[in-house]
Amino acid sequence: MKKEITCDCCGKGGVMSKRITRCFGKGDRVVVIDGIPLCVCPHCGESYFTASTLQEIERLRMHRAGLTVQGMAPVLSYV
């Protein structure tokens, strides 16, 4: 049985986890990380990363040289 997650912001249960893709850094230090778990509260609408997720993001950024898959992506402008 899976434990219900409580929102860190409003304290209500039912927080859902979804996977997202985010860019971190800038210039030649930019890194794209895919599949990051994001907590989303259906009650207050807040979305946030857990402390352990933030630690893993930082670990990935620090050791990116051995973990990256080189790729090109189109850049689109939102007008």
SVG drawing of the C-alpha trace seen along z (x, -y; Angstrom):
<svg xmlns="http://www.w3.org/2000/svg" viewBox="-8 -38 41 40">
<polyline fill="none" stroke="black" stroke-width="0.4" points="0.0,0.0 1.4,-3.3 1.5,-6.2 -0.5,-9.3 1.8,-12.3 0.9,-15.5 1.4,-18.9 4.3,-20.9 2.4,-24.1 -1.2,-23.6 -0.9,-20.3 -3.6,-18.5 -3.2,-14.9 -3.4,-13.7 -0.3,-15.3 0.5,-13.8 3.9,-13.2 4.5,-13.9 7.7,-13.8 9.0,-16.9 11.9,-18.1 13.9,-21.2 16.9,-23.2 19.4,-24.3 22.4,-26.7 23.2,-29.1 25.5,-29.5 27.8,-26.5 26.9,-25.3 23.3,-24.5 22.1,-21.0 18.6,-19.5 17.4,-16.9 14.5,-14.7 12.2,-12.7 12.4,-14.9 9.7,-14.1 7.6,-17.2 5.1,-17.2 1.8,-18.8 -1.0,-19.6 -4.6,-19.4 -5.9,-21.5 -3.7,-24.6 -2.1,-24.3 1.5,-24.5 4.2,-22.5 7.6,-21.8 10.6,-19.5 11.4,-17.5 14.7,-18.0 16.0,-14.6 15.0,-15.6 16.9,-18.8 20.0,-17.0 19.8,-14.5 19.5,-17.4 22.6,-19.0 24.5,-15.7 23.6,-15.2 24.7,-18.8 28.1,-18.3 28.8,-15.0 27.3,-15.8 30.4,-15.0 30.0,-11.3 26.2,-11.2 25.3,-13.3 23.8,-12.2 24.6,-14.8 21.7,-15.9 20.3,-18.9 16.9,-20.3 15.1,-23.1 14.8,-26.4 11.3,-28.0 10.3,-31.5 7.1,-32.1 5.6,-35.3"/>
</svg>
